[in-house]
């Protein structure tokens, strides 16, 4: 099956943490597919899966991935159309890493509030000790209408510690790292959104890395 969906790009969680390693890497809300495609090309020993509810954005890169590797293809990549609320059962206990970079809309709300249904789905597809990386970028002024519409809390390290840590923990994810990602490090994510947002020095990027305890 060829590649269909992403919003990030090249390397994996090594950008933020030395804890990340090998196997199957799943990118949720994959957008334009660049993270999955470029990561697969860079790391042929790993298998990358990009998942998004909207497949249109990845059509071009999905076709590119089906080419012969010598002509830009990648055989270790797969794109799937699915919602985060209903992840395919075939992925159960398969993910060594799950990436969610710069989520928006309902995905952002689910991750920022530790939606039980979504977190249970992510836990279901994680391998024991699998790692979940979340990177959220919010501009309180520019994104005000979306923040109000989605009912988002003020995202900060303090919020992660006091609210998300116990909520994620109750759903099987132990938060091992969290912090503010400086603008100088955004480019390490190789994300389309990271590049678009980087000129905005008012945007705060909060990240967390959690481990699935099974």
C-alpha positions as CSV (number, residue, x, y, z in Angstrom):
1,X,0.0,0.0,0.0
2,X,1.4,3.4,-0.9
3,X,1.7,6.5,1.2
4,X,-1.5,8.8,1.8
5,X,-1.1,11.9,4.8
6,X,1.4,14.6,7.3
7,X,2.3,18.1,8.6
8,X,5.8,17.5,9.9
9,X,9.2,16.4,8.2
10,X,12.6,14.7,8.6
11,X,14.1,13.3,11.8
12,X,12.1,11.8,14.7
13,X,11.8,12.6,18.4
14,X,15.6,12.6,18.7
15,X,15.1,16.4,18.1
16,X,13.7,16.9,21.5
17,X,14.7,13.8,23.5
18,X,17.4,11.2,23.7
19,X,14.8,8.7,24.9
20,X,13.4,8.0,21.4
21,X,14.4,5.0,19.4
22,X,13.6,2.8,16.4
23,X,10.7,0.7,15.0
24,X,7.4,2.0,13.9
25,X,6.7,5.8,13.9
26,X,3.2,7.1,13.6
27,X,2.5,10.8,12.7
28,X,-1.0,11.9,13.7
29,X,-2.5,14.9,11.8
30,X,0.2,14.4,9.2
31,X,-1.0,17.2,6.9
32,X,1.2,17.5,3.8
33,X,3.2,14.3,4.6
34,X,6.7,15.9,4.6
35,X,7.7,14.6,8.0
36,X,6.8,11.0,7.2
37,X,8.2,11.0,3.7
38,X,11.5,12.7,4.5
39,X,11.9,10.7,7.7
40,X,11.4,7.4,5.8
41,X,14.0,8.5,3.2
42,X,16.5,9.4,5.9
43,X,15.9,6.3,8.1
44,X,15.3,3.3,5.9
45,X,15.4,0.9,8.9
46,X,12.3,2.5,10.4
47,X,8.7,2.3,9.2
48,X,6.7,5.5,9.1
49,X,2.9,5.9,9.1
50,X,1.2,9.2,8.5
51,X,-2.5,9.5,9.5
52,X,-4.9,12.3,8.7
53,X,-8.6,12.7,8.3
54,X,-8.1,14.8,5.2
55,X,-6.1,12.9,2.5
56,X,-6.1,15.7,-0.1
57,X,-2.9,17.4,1.2
58,X,-0.8,14.3,0.9
59,X,-1.8,13.1,-2.6
60,X,1.3,14.6,-4.2
61,X,3.8,13.3,-1.8
62,X,2.0,9.9,-1.5
63,X,2.5,9.4,-5.3
64,X,6.1,10.5,-4.9
65,X,6.7,7.9,-2.3
66,X,5.6,5.1,-4.6
67,X,8.4,5.8,-7.0
68,X,11.6,3.7,-7.2
69,X,13.8,4.7,-4.2
70,X,16.5,5.8,-6.6
71,X,14.0,8.3,-8.0
72,X,12.8,9.6,-4.7
73,X,10.5,6.9,-3.5
74,X,10.3,5.3,-0.1
75,X,9.1,1.8,0.6
76,X,9.0,2.2,4.3
77,X,6.2,4.7,4.4
78,X,2.4,4.4,4.6
79,X,-0.3,7.0,4.6
80,X,-3.8,6.3,6.0
81,X,-7.0,8.3,6.1
82,X,-8.5,8.0,9.6
83,X,-9.6,10.2,12.4
84,X,-7.7,10.3,15.7
85,X,-11.0,9.3,17.4
86,X,-11.2,6.1,15.4
87,X,-7.7,4.8,14.7
88,X,-7.5,1.5,12.8
89,X,-7.4,-1.6,15.0
90,X,-4.7,-3.0,12.8
91,X,-2.3,-0.5,14.4
92,X,-2.9,-1.9,17.9
93,X,0.3,-2.2,20.0
94,X,2.4,-1.3,17.0
95,X,3.8,2.3,17.5
96,X,7.2,2.8,19.0
97,X,6.7,6.5,18.6
98,X,3.6,8.7,18.0
99,X,4.2,12.3,16.9
100,X,1.6,15.0,17.0
101,X,3.1,18.3,15.7
102,X,1.2,21.6,15.8
103,X,-2.3,20.1,15.9
104,X,-5.2,22.3,15.2
105,X,-9.0,22.1,15.5
106,X,-10.5,19.1,17.2
107,X,-7.1,17.3,17.4
108,X,-5.6,20.3,19.3
109,X,-8.6,20.4,21.7
110,X,-8.4,16.7,22.3
111,X,-4.6,16.7,23.1
112,X,-4.7,20.0,25.1
113,X,-7.5,18.7,27.3
114,X,-6.5,15.0,27.5
115,X,-9.7,13.8,25.8
116,X,-10.3,10.3,27.2
117,X,-11.5,8.7,23.9
118,X,-8.5,10.1,21.9
119,X,-5.9,9.3,24.6
120,X,-7.3,5.8,24.9
121,X,-6.9,5.4,21.1
122,X,-3.3,6.6,21.2
123,X,-2.6,4.3,24.1
124,X,-4.2,1.4,22.2
125,X,-1.8,1.7,19.2
126,X,1.3,2.3,21.4
127,X,3.7,-0.5,22.1
128,X,4.6,-1.0,25.8
129,X,7.0,1.9,26.7
130,X,6.1,3.5,23.3
131,X,6.6,7.3,23.3
132,X,4.1,10.0,22.5
133,X,5.5,13.4,21.5
134,X,3.2,16.4,21.3
135,X,4.2,19.9,20.1
136,X,1.7,22.7,20.4
137,X,2.2,26.3,19.1
138,X,-0.3,29.0,20.2
139,X,-0.3,32.7,19.8
140,X,-2.8,33.9,22.4
141,X,-3.6,37.1,20.4
142,X,-3.7,35.9,16.8
143,X,-5.4,32.6,17.7
144,X,-7.9,34.1,20.1
145,X,-11.0,33.2,18.2
146,X,-9.9,29.6,17.8
147,X,-8.9,29.4,21.4
148,X,-12.4,30.6,22.4
149,X,-14.2,28.4,19.9
150,X,-12.3,25.3,21.0
151,X,-12.5,26.2,24.7
152,X,-8.8,25.8,25.1
153,X,-7.0,26.5,28.4
154,X,-3.9,28.6,28.7
155,X,-1.2,26.2,27.6
156,X,2.0,26.4,29.7
157,X,4.4,24.1,31.5
158,X,2.5,24.8,34.7
159,X,-0.7,23.6,33.0
160,X,1.1,20.4,31.8
161,X,2.3,19.7,35.3
162,X,-0.9,20.4,37.2
163,X,-3.6,19.3,34.7
164,X,-2.2,17.2,31.9
165,X,0.2,15.1,33.9
166,X,-2.4,13.5,36.1
167,X,-4.9,13.2,33.2
168,X,-2.5,11.6,30.9
169,X,-1.3,9.4,33.7
170,X,-4.8,8.1,34.5
171,X,-5.0,7.1,30.8
172,X,-1.7,5.2,30.7
173,X,0.8,7.8,29.6
174,X,3.5,9.0,32.0
175,X,4.8,12.4,31.0
176,X,8.6,12.1,31.1
177,X,9.6,15.5,29.6
178,X,7.9,18.8,29.0
179,X,9.0,22.3,28.3
180,X,9.0,25.4,26.1
181,X,10.7,24.8,22.7
182,X,12.7,27.9,21.7
183,X,12.3,29.3,18.3
184,X,15.8,28.4,17.4
185,X,14.9,24.7,17.7
186,X,11.7,24.8,15.7
187,X,13.5,24.1,12.5
188,X,14.7,20.8,14.0
189,X,11.1,19.5,13.7
190,X,11.3,19.9,9.9
191,X,7.6,20.7,9.9
192,X,5.8,22.7,7.3
193,X,3.9,24.5,10.1
194,X,7.0,25.2,12.1
195,X,8.5,27.0,9.1
196,X,5.3,29.0,8.6
197,X,5.0,30.0,12.2
198,X,8.6,30.8,12.9
199,X,8.5,34.5,11.9
200,X,5.9,35.0,14.7
201,X,7.9,35.7,17.9
202,X,4.8,35.9,20.0
203,X,3.9,32.2,19.5
204,X,4.8,29.9,22.4
205,X,5.6,26.3,21.6
206,X,4.9,23.8,24.4
207,X,6.1,20.2,24.1
208,X,5.7,17.1,26.1
209,X,7.0,13.5,25.7
210,X,5.0,10.8,27.4
211,X,5.6,7.0,27.8
212,X,2.9,4.4,27.4
213,X,2.9,2.3,30.6
214,X,1.5,-1.2,29.8
